[in-house]
Amino acid sequence: MPHKIAQIRLVSSHPEVYEPCDDSFALVDALLADRKNLLGHRPHVCLEIGSGSGYVITSLALLLGEGECDSYFVATDINPHALKVTTETLNAHGVHAELINTNIASGLEARLAGLVDVMVVNPPYVPTPEEEVGCEGITSAWAGGENGRTVIDKILPVADKLLSDKGWLYMVTLTANDPSGLCIEMKKKGYESRIVLQRSTEEESLHIIKFWRDPEALLEANEAKMSNKGGSGNGIGSLLSQLSHMSFWRNDK
Ligand SMILES: C[S@@+](CC[C@H](N)C(=O)[O-])C[C@H]1O[C@@H](n2cnc3c(N)ncnc32)[C@H](O)[C@@H]1O
């Protein structure tokens, strides 16, 4: 039996809102392919940044609803028309999400820090002149600036703040965005990653990357940070020696 995802005929539209396209379908297909893991994950809070038509957040809500996960859904978009269209799409499928008109997740950090178990993002990733980034209306759906990375590079640190210890991030990227470079960047923040779906269309080569926090990667990242700060040794030894110096110094006071 096919699993429930949003039905295209029930997805609402507006001339200024991005319609579900190859990238949206690839992201939902990646979620479907990871369905068993997602159901086992039992996420409490799920967040989509840039919901557009609502096709992805609605599909995620339907998919997790099948497993009777008691998840809370939040979606943001910088384009106010997108929130109206997302509301209509969610309602047409009988599911609910809290919708917020904001830049990435601005204003949500205090409330959601460390709480998001699943984050999904199909960002504006097309390489464009920098002035097009953040333009009003439909242009904001694709304009990604230099190498298509301007918005992506702002989203990743926000994701790092909002994701819970068991949090997963699924993100759409293009070859031009340098997906393996993004994985290396996230490794420095303590994340492992895997390209869970790769799809070439006539126009682009899409990669869906899944990121998750990994204790070993975090330890390596912390070690690298400590040795960059010019610590006396390297690795955990350096960390321990710095800690003992700190407590010695405190006792001295
Ligand atoms: C490629 S579309 C994806 C839409 C939908 N998620 C999908 O997959 O069909 C990117 C979406 O991100 C929104 N967006 C662009 N920049 C944003 C920002 N800084 N903060 C929040 N949303 C943004 C756009 O308005 C657009 O709806």
The ligand as an SDF file (V2000), in Angstrom:
LIG
                    3D

 27 29  0  0  0  0  0  0  0  0999 V2000
   12.9700   26.1640   -3.2140 C   0  0  0  0  0  0  0  0  0  0  0  0
   11.5770   26.8300   -2.3510 S   0  0  0  0  0  0  0  0  0  0  0  0
   11.0180   25.3730   -1.4910 C   0  0  0  0  0  0  0  0  0  0  0  0
    9.5550   25.4020   -1.1230 C   0  0  0  0  0  0  0  0  0  0  0  0
    9.0290   24.1010   -0.5300 C   0  0  0  0  0  0  0  0  0  0  0  0
    9.7230   23.7790    0.6890 N   0  0  0  0  0  0  0  0  0  0  0  0
    9.2150   22.9670   -1.5070 C   0  0  0  0  0  0  0  0  0  0  0  0
   10.1170   22.1360   -1.2950 O   0  0  0  0  0  0  0  0  0  0  0  0
    8.4830   22.9290   -2.4830 O   0  0  0  0  0  0  0  0  0  0  0  0
   12.3870   27.7840   -1.0400 C   0  0  0  0  0  0  0  0  0  0  0  0
   11.4120   28.4420   -0.0630 C   0  0  0  0  0  0  0  0  0  0  0  0
   12.1810   29.0950    0.9410 O   0  0  0  0  0  0  0  0  0  0  0  0
   11.6470   30.3850    1.1820 C   0  0  0  0  0  0  0  0  0  0  0  0
   12.7600   31.2190    1.6650 N   0  0  0  0  0  0  0  0  0  0  0  0
   13.7560   31.7980    0.9590 C   0  0  0  0  0  0  0  0  0  0  0  0
   14.6040   32.4680    1.7620 N   0  0  0  0  0  0  0  0  0  0  0  0
   14.1260   32.3010    3.0160 C   0  0  0  0  0  0  0  0  0  0  0  0
   14.5480   32.7690    4.2920 C   0  0  0  0  0  0  0  0  0  0  0  0
   15.6310   33.5430    4.4250 N   0  0  0  0  0  0  0  0  0  0  0  0
   13.8230   32.4340    5.3750 N   0  0  0  0  0  0  0  0  0  0  0  0
   12.7060   31.6580    5.2510 C   0  0  0  0  0  0  0  0  0  0  0  0
   12.2470   31.1960    4.0650 N   0  0  0  0  0  0  0  0  0  0  0  0
   12.9490   31.5040    2.9690 C   0  0  0  0  0  0  0  0  0  0  0  0
   11.0810   30.8230   -0.1470 C   0  0  0  0  0  0  0  0  0  0  0  0
   10.1000   31.8320    0.0150 O   0  0  0  0  0  0  0  0  0  0  0  0
   10.5170   29.5030   -0.6760 C   0  0  0  0  0  0  0  0  0  0  0  0
    9.1910   29.3190   -0.2700 O   0  0  0  0  0  0  0  0  0  0  0  0
  1  2  1  0
  2  3  1  0
  2 10  1  0
  3  4  1  0
  4  5  1  0
  5  6  1  0
  5  7  1  0
  7  8  2  0
  7  9  1  0
 10 11  1  0
 11 12  1  0
 11 26  1  0
 12 13  1  0
 13 14  1  0
 13 24  1  0
 14 15  1  0
 14 23  1  0
 15 16  2  0
 16 17  1  0
 17 18  1  0
 17 23  2  0
 18 19  1  0
 18 20  2  0
 20 21  1  0
 21 22  2  0
 22 23  1  0
 24 25  1  0
 24 26  1  0
 26 27  1  0
M  CHG  2   2   1   9  -1
M  END
$$$$
